[in-house]
Amino acid sequence: MRLMRSLSGRLLIVTICVVMLAEVAIFVPSVARFRQDYLLERVRRAEIAAYTVLASPDRSISNELASVLVSRAEVLNVVVRREGIREMVLSGRELPEITESFDLREPEIWELIVDALVQISDTDGGIIRVIAYAPQDMGKELEVTLDSAPLAKAMRAWGLNILWLSLVISLSTAAMVFFAVRRAVVRPITKVISNVKRFSENPEDPARFIEPRSRVGEIAEAEHAVADMQRDVHAALKARSRLASLGEAVAKISHDLRNILGTTQLMADRLEMSQDPIVARTAPKLLGSLDRAIRLCQSTLAYGKAEEAPPESRIIAFGELAEEVVEGLGLMGDDAGVTALVDVEAELVVEADPEQLFRALDNLTRNAVQAIKAAGKPGRLTIAADQAGEHVEISVIDTGPGLPARARDHLFKPFQGGARREGTGLGLAIAHELIRANRGELNLVTSTTAGTEFRITLPMARAIAAA
């Protein structure tokens, strides 16, 4: 039963069936040919017996000789037909009633096949008449009558021999195909399956990677695909291990950093009492940044890993938030060749968690500034936003050198999508996760040597959209 469920077992059955069908396709015409040869052989013998009678004086022979001739010819009587005249030449005994007649002068192949199938299945027997051209004299026709029982018996015996031969050929062919397929196909597939099972037991062991060795095209392609999959899984597990280690380290750092920031916040509170106008203007923003950092540390400790809390959506004046992001980077003017521009209408609002949206924009803009500075040329950072139906499209555009191919291939994947050699790709991964949490989308629109553009699509404030 197990063999029948295997690939080689099913192929064995299919091979036997196909060979048997081929044998049947050959068997049916060959049975018809055997019957035709059988009848024509009796006609030829009947012609020889007829010549014996015609060569005798007065065309008369004794009854004993007539019986011997028809017995040797295996017929019952012989009639010669020439120019429409029928002449009984030889008759062994009184002829019983004829059950069927067959004309072999110009037979059709399908007619011969049908007659043969009817004949081989006939078990009752009977007297049949056969009309054919005389083999030695084409101007003469012969009619012979004979018993059909010996013909049907000979056809069945011949068919049984052909059947046994067909079975031997089918089984031999199927066995050869079976062992050939097991060696060329099933065995390599079994090796691939064994390797996958062995790899699944310890996917972190590079020694368990499959080594493609098959010379069969499809099997070799499967081995290469499995090898690529194993390398990807191994890399993903390494990245996850690094993330786990990083999460543990971040939790420890966040614990101590929260305490330090708390002390800093207490000291910063005193700045609000300063009479200096510059300090009075910057103190609220400093306190806001400290609050944001403390909440982030607290969130990290609460969850024990880098999972984000559910967003608390509010209606946000996006222009103010964008300017705060740029100001936090120190880019409201010109900083080391980087010019920042916020192109947002004052009344444009979005619905999102302000802290998470700030962090997403902060990560995108910091990456853009680092890319421009790494190029060593003056550049420009632009934050633009516009309404598109019931959504707001936010574009972060820089004139940096663009993302490398590896970063584009592993976009938004931590530790794989870094644009710089020392980068980790965490900034884009965090931004992508935060935007998705706020029912939005973050996509790379374009990245060439002339610059890069990321686009954030967020839902517009529901109250404004309804109005």
PyMOL commands that set and color helices and strands:
alter all, ss='L'
color gray80, all
select helices_A, chain A and resi 2-5+7-55+57-59+63-73+109-120+148-201+206-208+217-273+277-303+318-328+354-375+405-409+426-437+462-466
alter helices_A, ss='H'
color red, helices_A
select strands_A, chain A and resi 77-82+85-91+98-103+127-134+137-147+314-317+334-335+338-343+349-352+379-388+391-398+441-448+451-459
alter strands_A, ss='S'
color yellow, strands_A
deselect
rebuild
show_as cartoon
